[in-house]
Amino acid sequence: MNPSVSPAPQTPKKSRVLSARRVILLATTIAGLGAAALLVAPGFNLQGTYPSAQAQNLTEQARKLPAPIGFADIVAKVKPAVMSVRVKVGESQTTGMNGENMENVPPQLREFFRRFGMPGGPEGMPQQRGPRGRVTGQGSGFFISADGFAVTNNHVVEKAESVEVTTDDGKIHTAKVIGTDPRTDLALIKVEGNSFPYVNLADNTPRIGDWVIAVGNPFGLGGSVTAGIVSARGRDIGAGAYDDFIQIDAPVNKGNSGGPTFDTEGNVIGVNTAIFSPSGGSVGIAFAIPSDTVKSVVMQLKEHGTVTRGWIGVQIQPVTPDIAESLGLKKVTGALVAEPQANGPAKKAGIEAGDVITAVNGEEVKDARDLAKKIGALAPKTNVKLTVLHEGTEKTVSLTLGELPNSQEARATPDGRDGSGVDMGKLGLTLAPAARVAGAGSEGVVVTGVDSSGAAAEKGFATGDVILEVAGKAVSTPADVRNALSGARTGGKRTVLLRVKKGENTRFVALPVGNG
């Protein structure tokens, strides 16, 4: 007897009887199911037999069909270039609900993760506390050259004290962070060596409906592969001015951040960075940074360690149908200038609040995000020509781009309640001169109350907002606002454009004058 094999225990007689009964019951059930299946099979008659002419072997028929196309060959080629990334950082100073480190996440993405990712923390970076309060995190990455340059997410490696990567063959390497770009959530790391398998970034934009394959390290399970399709392109998830995400439905979970999504030719079409997930796990909505963005960012990180972007110095917002009607525009395109920043290139070139930028160097601007992307892709000190609509007249403005400065946090909006407001009727606004409300400044009219059922609330007005202009005219009292609204109504306009300051930001809001 083989000593490693234990003899089967003897079954008591009563147990054997019970077992036999169970087997019979199971066999009967299976037989019953088989009979039920036969009742609906083609050609089966009431006598319980097949006519010989109808007899068929379904397995044999299936063998004759063409084999379905799978992804095994593609995965075998590209998977060796994908790595698991493990980082160690100091003790967390900013934590979420479950103690996840939030310091490495850009402020805009942090809010997105709180709303749509894992509770209290970012998708893609499952974390735990090690000895002495050190925080460890895991993500994914992939080689883009044989000499060890690799791409991952900024929020995976930013502020890391050490970075280790595990390649597909199980080897562990130490990596160095070459540079990071918080605005696009990309990072470039380097592993010493010169013979790493690598993959290429795609030159072509994927189509909606194309197959995609995601490879990464979900929940620490390195080398995991999932597949799906491109669900949408150009997604804005509120992460920043350069949002242009590819949406995919390939399952992506915590730990996939920084990993690649491939097309069926083995090219990287995007870097996975976020998921929409009320539960914290994959629900089939993931977002990847497109390859063209990755190319431009990685090139600068490799050469300079940082990314510089062109800057014209304006606060911009989309042109909505209401705004287009208020400005008399024929098309709902372009970027509306809410406020030219002091000493910025646009201000010096004569661009004013209310102007609409419709083209950059002759190339049409679709919306505010498109303008930010076009300008950001240009280097500082580049000369550009902007096509601008100013009070209904098109003109060309030439300027030299500055360098995009670090973003600043907007100050809190003042409360603005002093009991001296004037009600604006069905608009649902209570207003007071800004000069009479502490902290509201000296210009415009401050909102001291908002009716939640009024038109203003639907447009996002809040207590503390300051109305600077109505229909292109500066206002300083509630009476100025009322007169401007009445004038617009008398002139046959259905909407009127208000220039509103919220904290440090300025925007235009179109309100229906028929409700005032």
N, C-alpha and C positions, 0 to 999 in steps of 0.2 A: 504493500500500500504506500502510496506517495504520502510522506509525512506532512506535506503542506496542504493536503486536501483532507478535510474532516469528513467523516462518514455522515451521510444524511441521517438525521434523527428518525427513529421509528415512529410512525403515526399510530396512535391507539386505534383500536377497531372502531370505536364510536366516532372518533374524529374522521376516520377514513370514510365512514358512511356519510357523515355530514359533508365531507369534501366532495364525495361522489355526487351527492344531491346538488351541491353548488355547481359542480361542473355540468351536471345535466341541465340545471336551470339556465346556466350561461349558454350552453349549447343550444338549448331550446330558444333562448332569446335571439341568438345569432341566426338560428335557422328561421325563426319568425321574421327577422329583419330581411334575411335573404329572400324569403317568400314574398314579403312586401315589395322588395325591389323587383322581383320577377313579375309581379302583378302589373307594374308600370313599364316593363321593358317592351321594346318594339317587337311585335310578332307573337307575343305570348297569348295563348288562348285559354279558355276557361277550363280545359282539361289538364292544364298545368304543364304543357310541353310546347317546345318550339317546333313549328314546321321546319323540315330540313332545309328548305330554301331560304328560310329566315335566319338560320343559325349563324352566329358571329362571335368572334373572339375580340373583345374590345382592346385588350392589351396588345395583341398583334397589330390591330389597326393603328394604335397610338405609336407603335414603333416605326411605322412607315411615314409618320408626319415629320416635317423638318424640325430639327431641334431649335428651341427658343434661344434667342440671342442673349447671352449673359455678359457679365462684366469681368469674369475671372481673368481673361488675358490682359485686360487693361490694368486691373488691380495688381497683377503679378509684376507689371512693368513699373508702376509708379509708387507702390507702397514702400519700397525700400528707401525712398527719399523723405518719408514722413517720420517725424520724431515725436517723442513725448518730452515735455519740458517741465522740469521741477525747479522751483525757486525757493529761497529762504530769505526772509526779510526780518527786520527788527520787530520788536513788540508793537502791535497795532495801536495807533493813537486814535484812529477813526474806525469804528466798527459798526456793523449793521445789527439787525435784530438777533442774529444767531452768532455774533462774534466774528463774522467774516471781515477781513481787512478791506476797507474801502478807499484807502489813501491812493492806491495805484490807479484808480479809475477816474477819468476826466469828469468834471462836475456834470456836464450834460449827459454823458453816458451813465453816470451814477444815478441820476434821476430816472433814466429809462430802465435801468436794471431794477430799481426799487419798484417801478410800476409794472414791469412786464417780465423780469427775470426771477431768479431765485429770491425768496423773501429776504430783504435786507442786504443783498450782496449781488455781485456780478455773475452772470452766466459764464461758464467756461473756466472758472477758477475755484474749484472746490478747495477749501482750506481747512487746516487744523492747526492747533497749537502744539508745538513740540516742547521739549524741556526748556526751562527758564523763560517761558513766554514767547519764544520765537514762533513766527508764523510761517507755515509752509504752504505752497500752492502748486497746482498742476495745470498745465495747458498743453497745447500742441504747437508744432511748427513744421517747416519743411526746407530742405536744402534747395538753393537756387543756383549754386555753382559747385564745381568739384573741390574747390579750395575751402569749403566749409562755411560759406556765407549762407545764412538761413533767415527766414521770415517768421515772425510770430506777432502776437498782439502786444501793444504797449501796456495794457492793463495786466498782462501776465508777468512782465519782467521789470517794469518801471520800479526803481528804488530797491531792486533786489540786491542783497549782499552777496549772493552766489547763485549761479545758474548751472544746472546739470541737465544734460539731454541724454535720452536713451534711444538709440537708433533701432531700426527694425531687426537687426541681428542680435539685439540684446546688450550691445556694448554701451557703457556709460562714459560720457565725455563731459569735460568742463567747458562751458561756453562763456564768452565775453559779450557784453552788450555794447554794440558799436554806436547805436543812436536810436532815439525814439521820437515819435511824432504823436503827441496826445490828440491833436485835432482830427486825425484820421484813425487813431488807435492802432498804429502800426509800429513795429520795432524790427531792427536788424541786429542779429547776433552772429557771432563767429566762433566756429570750432576749429581747433588746430588740426591740420591735415590737408591732403591734396588729392584724395581719391574717393571722395564721397559721391554716391549716386545722387543725381539732382534732377529737377523737373523745370520745365519752361513756363513762363507766364503767357497766357493766351494773347494773341494779337487781335482777335475778333471778339466782338460783344456777343454773348449768347442770346439766343432767341427765347421768348417765352414758350415753354413747352419742351425745350431741349432736355435730354437726359443729363443728369449730373451725378457725381460720385463724391461723397465726403469721406475723408480718412482722418482719424484723430485718436485722441486719448480720453474718451468719455468716461467719467467716474474712475479714472486711473487705469482703464482697460485699454492699454496701448494697442495700436494697430487695428482698431475697429473700423469697419467699412459699412457705409449705408448708401443708399441710392434713392433718387427721386427726380424731380424735374424743376426747371426754373419756373417759379410761380408768378413773378413780377420783376420789373426793373425800375430803377430810379426811385426807390423807396426813401422817404424822409421819415425817420423815426424820432426826430427831435434831439439827436445826439450832437448836432452842430451845424455850422453853416455849409459844410462840405458833404452833407448826407447825400449819398447816391447809391444806396445799397441794392444788391441783387437779393431778391427773396427766393428761397428754395424750400421744398418740402421734404428733402432728405432728412431723416431724423438726426438732429444735432443736440447734444446735451452738455452738461457741465463738464469741462475738460476738453471739449472740442475747440475752444477759443484759440485762434492762431493757426489752426489747421487748414489745409487746402480743400477746395472743392474743384473737382476735375470735370472736363468735358469728356466725350467719348473718344477723343483723340489723345487723351493723356495730358492736355494742357491745363494749367491752373486758371480757372475763370474767376476765382475769388478767394478771399481769406475769411473764414468764419469768425464772427465777432460777437453776435448777440442772438437771442431767441425771444420770441413772444411766448410767455408761458405763465399763466395764472397759477399753475401747480408747481412750477420749478423744474419740470421735465419737458421733454419734447412733445409738442402738440402739432408738429408739422409746419411750423412757421419759424424759419431761421433767416438770418441776414448775413451776407458776405460782402466784404469790400471788393469792388471790381478790380480786375487785373490792371487796367490802365492807370488807376490811382496808385496801385501798389508799385508799378514800374517807376512812376515819377518820384514817389516818396523814397523808395529804396535807393534810387540813383543818387539823390541828394544825401541820404544818410550814409551811403558808402563813401562819398567824396568829402563830405563836410561834418558828418555826425549829427547835423541838425537840418531842419527844413525851413527855408525862407520863402515867403510868398509876397506877391505884389499886393498893393494896398492903395485904394483911392480915397479912403476916409469918408465913408457915408454910412448912415443907418438906412437900410433898405427894407422893403416889404413887398409882397406879391401884389399884382394888380388884379383885384377881384372884379366881377361883373359890375357891382355897385360902384366901385371906384372908377372903373372905365367909363361908366355912364356919367358920373359926376364931372369927370375931366373932359368928356366929349371925345373919348378915344374910340376908334373904329374896331380895334382888336384888343382882346384881353391878353396882352403879352407885355413883356418888359418888366423892369424893376422900378418901383416907385421910391424916390428919395424922400425919406421921412425927415432926415436931418443931416446936412453936411457937417462934418466934424471940424472944429476950429483948427486952423493951420494945416488941414489936410490938403492933399493934391486937388480934390474936387472943389473944395471951397475956394482955393486960389485960382482955379480955372473958371470960376463963375457959376458953378452948378448950385442950384437953390432947392430948398424944400418944395416938394410938389412936382419937380421935374421927373420925367420918366426916361430911364436909360433903355434904349431899344436895340442897340447893337454895339459890339466891341470890334474895332478894326473891320467893320463891314459885316461881321457875322451876327446874325440875329440873336437877341437875348430872349429866351423863352419866359423866364421868371426870375425871381430874386435869387434862388439857389443857383440857377444857371449863370447869372452874373458873378456871384461869389466864386463859382468854380472856374470861370474863364479868367477872371482877374487873378485868382490864387495860383493858377497854372503858369502865370508869367512872372519873370524875375523882377525884383526891385530895380528901379532906374530904367525900366523899359518904357519907351514912348508909345502911347496908345492914342487912338482916336475913338471917342465915344459919340454915338448918335443919340441925341437927347431931344425929347419933346418938352418945350418950355412954353407954357400957356397956349398950347395948341399949335405951336410953330416948331418945325423940326430944324435942328441946327447940329453942327459938328463941333465937338470940343476936344482939343488936344491937350494932353497932360503927361507928366512923367510919374510913373508909379513910385510910391514910397514902399517901405518894408512893413509888413503887417506886424503891429506890436503885440505884446502879450495881452490877452483878454483881461478885462477888469470886471470885478464883481459889481453889479449895480447896487446902489444903496436902497434900503427899505423905503417903500412908499409912505409918505406921511399920512397920518390918520385924517387930519383935516376937518375934524368936527368942532364947530364953535357955535352952533345954534343959530347962525345968521344966514342960512341958506335960503334960496328962492326956488320954489318948485317949478319944474319945466313941464308939467302936465303929463301927457301920455308917453312922452319919451322916458319917463321914470327917472329923471335926474333932479337932484337938489343941488344948486350951485351957489357959490359965494366968491367974491373977488379974492384972488390968491393973496393979495397984499394984506388981507385982513385975517388970514389963517396962518398960524404959526407953522413954519417949516415948509410952506408951499411956494416960497419965492415971491417975486414981485411982479411977474408977468402972467397974464391969462386969468382964467376962472377955474377955481378948484371944485371938484365934485365932492360934496359933503354927504351925499346919500344916493343910493341906487335902489329903485324898486325892482325886485327880482322878476316881476311880471312885465316890465316895460321893455321897449325896443332897445334901449341902451344896454340893459343887462345881457340881452342876446348877443350884442356886439362886443362884449367883454369889458364894459366899463366897470370900474371899481372905485370905492371911496379913496380919495387922495389923488386920483388922476387930475391932470391940469389941462384944460382946453386952451390952446394957444391961438388957434385960428378957426374960423368958420367960413366956408366958401371963399377961402383965400384972404379973408380980412382978419386982422388981429382983433382980439376981444379982451376986455379988461373987467367987464361987469356982466352979470346975468342978463341985463337988458340988451347988451350987445349981441349976446348969443340968440336971444329971442328975436331980435330985429333981423339978424342974418337969416335965421330959419324962415321967418315970415317972408323975407325978400326972395328967398329961393323958391318958396311955395308960390308966390305971386308970379315969379318968372317961369312957372310951368315945370320946374324940376321935381322929380319924384324922390331924389336923394340929394343929400348935401354932404360935402367932405369936411370933416373936422380933423384938425391937427392936434394930437393929444400927446402929452408927456406923461410917461409912467416911470417913476424913479429916474434913472439916467437915460432911458430910452424914449425915443419919439416915434410916433407912427401916425398914419392917416386912417380914419374910420369913416365909412359911409353910413349915414343914418337916413332912414326914410322920413322926409319932411311932412308927409301926410299924417304922421302920428304925433306931431309936436303940439 
